[in-house]
Amino acid sequence: MTLISPNQPTYVLSPVTNADREALAAAIDVAEPGALLMSLVHVSGDTSLVDEFRDKLSEARRLAEDEGRPPTVMGEYPSAVASEIRARARKLLDGPLTPRISVPGNLLFRRMAEVCLNDTVGEEYVPHLREQGGFEATRPTVTRNRTPPADFSVAIIGAGMIGVNAAIKLGQAGFGCRVFEEREDLGGTWSRNTYPGAAVDTPSHFYSYSFELNPGWSKYYPTGPEYLAYLRGVADKYDLLPRITFSTRVLGCTWHENDQIWEITVQHKDGTVRTHRANAVVTATGVLNGPSIPDIDGASSFAGEMMHTAEWRPDVDLFGKRVVVLGAGCTAVQVVADIADQVESLDVVARQPHWVIPERKVSAEVPDGMRWALENIPYFHQWFRTKTYWWAADKGWPVPRIDEEWYATHVSASPANDAVMQVCLRYLDEAFADRPDLKEKLTPDFPPFAKRIVKDPGFFQAVKRDNVSVHRASFQQIRPDGVVTTEGRFIAADVIIWATGFKLEYLGFLDVVGRGGIRLSDEWADQNPRAYLGITVPGFPNLFVTAGPNAAPNHGGGHNVTSEEHVNYVVESLQYLIENDFTSLEPTREAADTYNRRVDDELDKTVWKHGGTANGYYRNKAGRAWVSCPWRLVDYWAMLRAPDPADYVFSARAEN
């Protein structure tokens, strides 16, 4: 796997002086035209191409409007414009692939971005896209005049996407760190979920670190094993394994005020309990951890095999078996699509369906020519990542927002929300034109985004097979030879698969004791966790809760974006301590309360809070939206550039 190094600016690209002309020609034929056009600007140095093709795209839009044709979607180029770009590329990329223009200044970058994306780009997005597109490394905000002391250490709990990222960035900033990982492997979600069909439902080319672009993805949406391989490759490159202690469960953390230090208690695989000391703690455990398995009467009597998707047993042979799957979310649809042709019978039991959206690339392989372009044509990868990110991120921000007048008379929450729902309804109509029974069972009665949208990996085709049945129900009882649904129907089964997701836990499994003996479990009692910016908590100095409450970008983007933003905030916060001779920081109660009032006010205008009949983990028991971040990704990114000293209390170690 080829990974682009973040240790050098992206403008120091090695020119491809002896490019395989046959490979280049094949790449031009399949390369995404917007990103290809931007590469032509970089290689030729001809910025007039930007204005020329901006005008061509504008003319194409006007012509489509005049002829009553629908506009292109997600920044796609009209075929005539794309063909002209490919023709230009065959001429302009005839020599060495050496960029004459590196990463441009903000004004030119914005002009280029608008043409590449075929959309309007606000000025506030320019620095965000420069970073997230992989054009340049994150720019420090806090002054760097001092290096961290050799004895300043950071404990990181978890070696998934955020933990790996934190170890890299803290190490680059000069902070010593130790990662504690409960499992025997890194990767978090992707080492835990090994069920058939496991895959990422976010595009490969931006569901990765912006500082570690991977041109070698085999699919536009990576499989779980391929994503795990990517994370392992990144960890190997940065030599992280010596800094990760595997098979080690963190039991708790206690803050010692006099020493300005955290004491971390861990349990090793052999049962040995030890303590470690660190100046700061970064939790990178995620929130969907322990498998959620409903307590069903008679479960212990089942004579067949029973397993949760997160505890998949590859030794269980499904071939020719009668299988029952409980669930209809992202995991369930992947499992069903993958195993339907192997089993004798497959019964999908779903209390409530999700909105399912078609995505033609969700199972598509990346053509060889496209991979060649990503690896060899200067800046093509960065622009392709930028375009992929743009149309899967803040473009979705209006969708979960409620128009009260509209919502009063519609299932959907607003015209923008309805546009998504109509796409899903058309997909249902097309998929089940001859199966109205399935259409009825799989049509939700709540607005899109009130539960997680599902991208179809082949689920709709799978459930139409003769050996597959769908039940709009749940389990009422499990018997030795099968299950009884809440509809009163008995289903014979050899294997039961729980595709029921995870328990949503914000550090409820850790005993975290802060200043004055206050426990985080008490602060976050009754499933009501709160954090300033979703990261820091009053009373818990130098504790950084990554992916904390109300930090999930549920309107778009991905966990990787939050990962980088949170890690940046951790590094900048710790550097601020070093620069100012402080030993710890914690947010003021006033700052935390004010921030969370703003969060609640914004979420009160969304389907994450008012989701109609939708069930799921987006709301706690009291109905508060406790997962979703209410801000645009660009706004949250701006909030997390560095700590605001006015919102924090700082401490220094007392002199003896």
Sequence and secondary structure as in RCSB ss.txt:
>XXXX:A:sequence
MTLISPNQPTYVLSPVTNADREALAAAIDVAEPGALLMSLVHVSGDTSLVDEFRDKLSEARRLAEDEGRPPTVMG
EYPSAVASEIRARARKLLDGPLTPRISVPGNLLFRRMAEVCLNDTVGEEYVPHLREQGGFEATRPTVTRNRTPPA
DFSVAIIGAGMIGVNAAIKLGQAGFGCRVFEEREDLGGTWSRNTYPGAAVDTPSHFYSYSFELNPGWSKYYPTGP
EYLAYLRGVADKYDLLPRITFSTRVLGCTWHENDQIWEITVQHKDGTVRTHRANAVVTATGVLNGPSIPDIDGAS
SFAGEMMHTAEWRPDVDLFGKRVVVLGAGCTAVQVVADIADQVESLDVVARQPHWVIPERKVSAEVPDGMRWALE
NIPYFHQWFRTKTYWWAADKGWPVPRIDEEWYATHVSASPANDAVMQVCLRYLDEAFADRPDLKEKLTPDFPPFA
KRIVKDPGFFQAVKRDNVSVHRASFQQIRPDGVVTTEGRFIAADVIIWATGFKLEYLGFLDVVGRGGIRLSDEWA
DQNPRAYLGITVPGFPNLFVTAGPNAAPNHGGGHNVTSEEHVNYVVESLQYLIENDFTSLEPTREAADTYNRRVD
DELDKTVWKHGGTANGYYRNKAGRAWVSCPWRLVDYWAMLRAPDPADYVFSARAEN
>XXXX:A:secstr
     SSS TTS   BTT  HHHHHHHHHHS HHHHHHHHHHHH  THHHHHHHHHHHHHHHHHHHTT    STT
   HHHHHHHHHHHHHHTSS B  SS S  HHHHHHHHHHHHTS   TTHHHHHHHHTTSS     S   S   T
T EEEEE  SHHHHHHHHHHHHTT EEEEE SSSSS THHHH  STT B SS TTTSS TTS  TT SBSS BHH
HHHHHHHHHHHHTT GGGEE SEEEEEEEEETTTTEEEEEEEETTS EEEEEESEEEE   SEEEE     BTGG
G  SEEEEGGG  TTS  TT EEEEE  SHHHHHHHHHHTTTSSEEEEE SS   EE  TTTT B  HHHHHHHH
HSTTHHHHHHHHHHHTTTGGGTTTTB  HHHHTT SSSSHHHHHHHHHHHHHHHHHTTT HHHHHHT  SS TTS
S  EE SSHHHHTTSTTEEEES  EEEEETTEEEETTS EEE SEEEE   EEE SSTTSEEE GGG BHHHHTT
TT    BTTTB TT TTEEETT TT B TTSS HHHHHHHHHHHHHHHHHHHHHTT SEEEE HHHHHHHHHHHH
HHHTTBTTTS TT  STTB TT  B SB  S HHHHHHHTSS  GGGEEEE     
